[in-house]
């Protein structure tokens, strides 16, 4: 039985040592995997920053190029909506529209479409927003440049989300 006991003890000891080596190897593999994941995340974060650093100026340029073309249409639609609302709810209201000289034909067209003949068009003061509608109740500033600035701010927020 001594041989059999020795065999049994040797077998048990070999199994225990094998398990221990397997667990050690597994722990080392998990540590290596964790380190590789951390390195991968750092690399991914660096790539994201690099991509955004190159993309943000391009997106700003796109906004700068598209905004002027779109702002005239948006400005016209917003002004027409407000003039229609005023014509419906306060048809006798006297209003003043202040804008750059080059917008006068566009404003006159809007006033005619809205059937709002009792409006005066004045030249904008230096540094004034693109268009201002003034009535007895207050004034409304139409400044499509604020839309472009808001878009650029959103783009910048994407860059800082990391």
C-alpha positions, 0 to 999 in steps of 0.5 A: 500500500505504500506504493499505492499511497505514494502514487495517490499522494503524487497524483493529488499533488500533481493535480494541485500543482497543475491547477495552481499553474493553470490558475496562475497562467489564467490570471496572467492572461487576464492581466495581459488582456486587461492591459491590452484593453486599456492600451486599445482604449487609449489608442482609440481615444487618441484616434478619436481626438485626432479625427475630431481635430481634423473634422471640426474645422471641416464641419465649421467650413461647411457651416460657413459655406452653407449658412449664407445661402440658407439664411436668406430663405430662413429669414424670408420664411420667418419674416413672412410668418411673423408678418402674417401673424401680425396682419391677422391679429393686429392689422392696424399695427404700425411696424418698422423693418430695419435692415441693410439696404440690399435687403429692401427689395426682399422686405418689400416683397414680404410686406406685399405677400403678407398684405401689410402695407402700413410698414416702414422700411429703414436702413439698419444701424451699423452693428445692428443684426441682419433684420429687426421688426419693431412694433408698439409691443416690442421688437423681434430680431431676425439674425440667422448668423446666430443659427450658424453660431449655434451649429458651430457650438454643437460641433465644438461640443462633440469635440469636447465630449471625450 
